[in-house]
Amino acid sequence: MTVTSPQGFVAAGVTAGLKASGRSDVALIVNQGPSMAAAAVFTSNRVHAAPVKWSRQAVADGQLQAVILNSGGANACTGPGGFTDSATTAARVADRLGLITDNVAVCSTGLIGVRLPMDLLLAGVDEACATAHADGGDAAAAAIMTTDTVPKQAVVQGEGWSIGGIAKGAGMLAPGLATMLVVLTTDAALDAAALEAALREATRLSFDRADSDGCMSTNDTVILMASGASSVTPEIADFTTALTGLCQDLARQLIADAEGASHEIAIEVTGAATEADAEEVGREIARSNLFKCAIFGGDPNWGRVLSAIGVTRAAFDPDELDVSFNGVMVCRGGQIGDDRALVDLSGRHVQVTVDLHAGSETATILTNDLTYDYVKENAEYSS
Amino acid sequence: MTVTSPQGFVAAGVTAGLKASGRSDVALIVNQGPSMAAAAVFTSNRVHAAPVKWSRQAVADGQLQAVILNSGGANACTGPGGFTDSATTAARVADRLGLITDNVAVCSTGLIGVRLPMDLLLAGVDEACATAHADGGDAAAAAIMTTDTVPKQAVVQGEGWSIGGIAKGAGMLAPGLATMLVVLTTDAALDAAALEAALREATRLSFDRADSDGCMSTNDTVILMASGASSVTPEIADFTTALTGLCQDLARQLIADAEGASHEIAIEVTGAATEADAEEVGREIARSNLFKCAIFGGDPNWGRVLSAIGVTRAAFDPDELDVSFNGVMVCRGGQIGDDRALVDLSGRHVQVTVDLHAGSETATILTNDLTYDYVKENAEYSS
């Protein structure tokens, strides 16, 4: 059920002392081959962290042998010194395991604007390299947690091959902490170009549609490594479908564990002229604080949904909009629909469906409500 | 200090019974001429309320004789029936005062998706028409309040002419309630084209730059009426400057009274390549929930400021960004700057200054922090 489920990977999770809590904070995932094909997607935030700069270079040639990750510090906005810290970390892994430095990706998560304590980190790296083993995925998943309350792991089986994954993050519901880091492994035999295509499609339909608070981290990274150890080369379409399902599973786990949230909300937009329209409308609703507060309050406030739709560029006629909360169409044709008292928002799962009546495309965005605990977590975090 | 300060206007504020609180809820401002030149700006939300549809038509010819406003119901998403309600309200004012129906603008604010109780409203309209007088501005300012805790009024004196204004709203910090309504009056002798140009410039530099929670109302309206009663025609530049100052005064009053807020935040962006860049950067910071929670927590979290800047399209180099909180440059050149412990955020006013080092343009966006009370107000509002 984790990154060491596919053949050809070992992993570790150790405690380097980076976190005040004393919990484990350094994770390592090593691809033992025979292939070292890899692909990655990174935050599109123009202010990105040193490990993102480093890893983007490292994966540029489509090859990775290992990923080293730390929680307890994002190493973002730390200048040239921070970049050197990332490079030094990668070099240490390469030295201890006999790898090529440029084949080691680095991920960091934690507070922005603070240098990492390199002596502690490098000692942790040494221990991780010494202890990585074929059952180490669970320990790695635990070591990348920050405000996560549970580790996120998943696996999917193909015919003779499999994909495993671990993730951390609270769907951006947490601050400097908020970074989403995901490491995916497969023993399928696929080249870097195939991995890249599959990963872009999978992330577009999963992590890109999980939007907790609209804030994009400086450190978000999703890395996919293929060992080829199964010697099986799946159809790329089959692999992409499996990878997409796995990423959607991990995205749901991230949203379900979002800090401070009391409701998980799926916003399904149907009847859109284009998929981009559906996505824009879903995202705009997901980013409306008024809507998110209403869900927290158990209020099926469809006026706030229409108000959010109205600022998008999507094709629609305001007089044709239908909005349902948990199956009750409280707004029909842009006006008052069924009795809002029929809507039950007491459960943790909320399904909001919007029909734009402008076409046949759809998209679903996952988000959370806005709660006292969200404010509390994010007001008290770094002080 | 209000809309009846300029010559040629009478006003009223009465209690029609639209609000559960029993407070006054119908306001009327009448332009007695000799001119009936007018201009207006409305919400750009594509889902806009019936009174916005009505008033946009009414002011299309550059003439208004009166504005009738109600709190206690937004008359938004109410279909053709809602539009008829707005038209009926305008016609009633025209009938009672001997005006032309198409010269009466209508504004509404309150919950979306609920029809107005027209019997109560029209009785209130009758009373307002019967009681409008030259000292009625204060009563009008009170009658348009929703979650506002204080009325917002201002006046500015020119040479032989003046401008007065009233406003309501919580800078979009409130929900269906959130509508910003502004009525401005002047006794200057200016035609509709001059008023339109001055109003567009003034709102661009004032209300458009007050962004409390990024949510745009279905009902936002700013109306400017000129009576010409002073017989003075000011230079348009002088008039525009005065009007802009008055609107900025009212915008500050709106932000200062934003629901649930514990800090008023001015985000000043300097060194921008274009004014649009400065505005985009300021707005993105103002819309970051993470930043707003940090201010609530008294935390000068510059990492969240950089993270917000990074998602804009503005011209800047991440390694040249300077960020100050209340005069302390906590981020210099994109890295750790002066000691954050030197920043005092205990006061209500917070000044955040960002220097993009990419040019010489500037813009200031006003916003608030994100607090428990914001969540409370917006979770409990309509249930």
Interface residues (C-beta under 8 A of the other chain):
Chain A: S44 N45 R46 V47 H48 A74 A76 C77 T78 G79 L111 I112 G113 V114 R115 P175 G176 A178 D213 G214 C215 M216 S217 T218 R287 S288 N289 L290 C293 A294 F296 G297 G298 D299 N301 W302 G303 R304 L306 S307 A308 I309 G310 V311 T312 F316 P318 D319 L321 C331 G333 G334 Q335 I336 L370 T371 Y372 Y374 V375 K376 E377 N378 A379 E380 Y381 S382 S383
Chain B: S44 N45 R46 V47 H48 A74 A76 C77 T78 G79 L111 I112 G113 V114 R115 P175 G176 A178 D213 G214 C215 M216 S217 T218 R287 S288 N289 L290 C293 A294 F296 G297 G298 D299 N301 W302 G303 R304 L306 S307 A308 I309 G310 V311 T312 F316 P318 D319 L321 C331 G333 G334 Q335 I336 L370 T371 Y372 Y374 V375 K376 E377 N378 A379 E380 Y381 S382 S383
